[in-house]
Amino acid sequence: MTGFSRRQLLAAGLGTAAMGLLSGCATPGTHSVNAAPTVPAANGPVRLTYWAWLKDFQKVADVWNAANPDVQVDVVWIPGGNAGGYQKLYSALAAGGGPDLAQVELRSIPEFVLVNGLVDVSRYGANDHQHLYDPTLWKQVSYTGGVYGIPQDSGPMAMFHQPALLDKVGGTPPETWEEWAALARELRSVDTYLDCFPISDASPFASFAGQAGAAWLRPEEDGWVINMTDDATLNTARFFDKAIDDDLVTTAYGAFSPGWFAAAGKGGIASTITGSWGDALVQGVAGSEGKWRVSPMPTWGATGFGSSYLGGSTAAVLANSKHPKEAVDFAVWLTTSKEGIDSEIKNSGIGWSPNPGFIGTDRQQPSAFFGGQNYNQEVFVPAAQQQNPEWSWWPVTQQSFNILSDGFRKKAFGTSLVDSIAASEQQIITVFKNKGLSIRKETA
């Protein structure tokens, strides 16, 4: 992803005239905190508040608190982002309040930037720590010459599978998507699906298309350029259109839903391709310890990338924070230190570490659940290095995904994924224009 210049964001509609144009959220205001002088570090004790949907996160903050008596962090639980957490954040910002820090997904950063909701943490020394972070993740928080979040976790993708089910047809983990389709066809002969395809959630498809080389939106000097009908995207859509039409995947449920857990436990589904965080969820399949393994994500061949990301969040400093310097210090400790990363994994089941230099003590060890496989080192370390660096998030990402998911649901009534993507692209263009954002369709 390319970092945006201030001119590019202004051309894309991120000036003060656009501040009230996001639907479904309160507007914090028309003046950016980043135009004001920096806030000096406090002279005395500080209490920071961090709003997050991670479980038991106060236990993580308490590790910091024990070593930093003058900067204490209180954690407030909120619902997951679009399940209500973001609305709480927008409302608090609009009222002139809110926490010092909040968990904000990578894909939601541009929407918060659009309403002046975030502090440019480069003004408080964040760039001094850039070398500690995965470069692709750092690019996804970098806009207008600034940095609007500290990468907290991500989800490099791989294939979680049950070898005993693959063995029924003499199968092995597929190295390519073509091999994946062949294996899926064989498994149908023993009444097993290789995987599911959630037609009500376009997020996995976006990850598959990104792996194939797609980059749906990008900023240019005169605004945004959109291309959701490129070869990478449409070839991915054709592949899954055929997989659904040939009954190679089930669309009855999504991964880690009650239906999925029931099927996985009874031999009805053999694998799932998902983010690294899926390891904890797979362990919820009843009686399955030792029965799962992890292999690299299938690839699209000569073009594309070895893996993709599904999910990922940041520790972002909110615009009304009175102590942004101390908030940055905590966020960097949280996401790069051995103590912070290990505590996040132990207490909160955090996703993949954003620090390539330390993935977590437990993740360097073989896993008993996965049959003694040291899958994090073997599979996810290289997967995290095999990403599409050109993928960008945009200011109406969630609304765009809602539109795309609505289109995918029509697959059940005969509309192809290919056709729904083309129609969704036109709707997304309209959303941009209705919000006063400049956008044009890429032409050959």
Stockholm file with secondary structure:
# STOCKHOLM 1.0

chainA/1-444         MTGFSRRQLLAAGLGTAAMGLLSGCATPGTHSVNAAPTVPAANGPVRLTYWAWLKDFQKVADVWNAANPDVQVDVVWIPGGNAGGYQKLYSALAAGGGPDLAQVELRSIPEFVLVNGLVDVSRYGANDHQHLYDPTLWKQVSYTGGVYGIPQDSGPMAMFHQPALLDKVGGTPPETWEEWAALARELRSVDTYLDCFPISDASPFASFAGQAGAAWLRPEEDGWVINMTDDATLNTARFFDKAIDDDLVTTAYGAFSPGWFAAAGKGGIASTITGSWGDALVQGVAGSEGKWRVSPMPTWGATGFGSSYLGGSTAAVLANSKHPKEAVDFAVWLTTSKEGIDSEIKNSGIGWSPNPGFIGTDRQQPSAFFGGQNYNQEVFVPAAQQQNPEWSWWPVTQQSFNILSDGFRKKAFGTSLVDSIAASEQQIITVFKNKGLSIRKETA
#=GR chainA/1-444 SS CCCCCHHHHHHTTCSGGGTTCCTTSCCCCSSCGGGSCCCCCCSSCEEEEEEECSTTHHHHHHHHHHHCTTEEEEEEECCCGGGTHHHHHHHHHHTTCCCSEEEEEGGGHHHHHHTTCBCCGGGGTGGGGGGGSCHHHHHTTEETTEECCEEEEEEEEEEEECHHHHHTTTCCCCSBHHHHHHHHHHHHTTTCBSEECCTTCCHHHHHHHHHHTCCCEEEETTEEEECSSSHHHHHHHHHHHHHHHTTSEECSCCTTSHHHHHHHHTTSBCEEEEETTHHHHHTTSTTCTTSCEEEECCBCSSSSCSCCEEEEEEEEEBTTCSCHHHHHHHHHHHHHSHHHHHHHHHHHCCCBCSCTTCCCSGGGSCBTTTTTBCHIIIIIHHHHTSCCTTCCCCTTHHHHHHHHHHHHHGGGGTCCHHHHHHHHHHHHHHHHHHTTCCEEECCC
#=GC SS_cons         CCCCCHHHHHHTTCSGGGTTCCTTSCCCCSSCGGGSCCCCCCSSCEEEEEEECSTTHHHHHHHHHHHCTTEEEEEEECCCGGGTHHHHHHHHHHTTCCCSEEEEEGGGHHHHHHTTCBCCGGGGTGGGGGGGSCHHHHHTTEETTEECCEEEEEEEEEEEECHHHHHTTTCCCCSBHHHHHHHHHHHHTTTCBSEECCTTCCHHHHHHHHHHTCCCEEEETTEEEECSSSHHHHHHHHHHHHHHHTTSEECSCCTTSHHHHHHHHTTSBCEEEEETTHHHHHTTSTTCTTSCEEEECCBCSSSSCSCCEEEEEEEEEBTTCSCHHHHHHHHHHHHHSHHHHHHHHHHHCCCBCSCTTCCCSGGGSCBTTTTTBCHIIIIIHHHHTSCCTTCCCCTTHHHHHHHHHHHHHGGGGTCCHHHHHHHHHHHHHHHHHHTTCCEEECCC
//
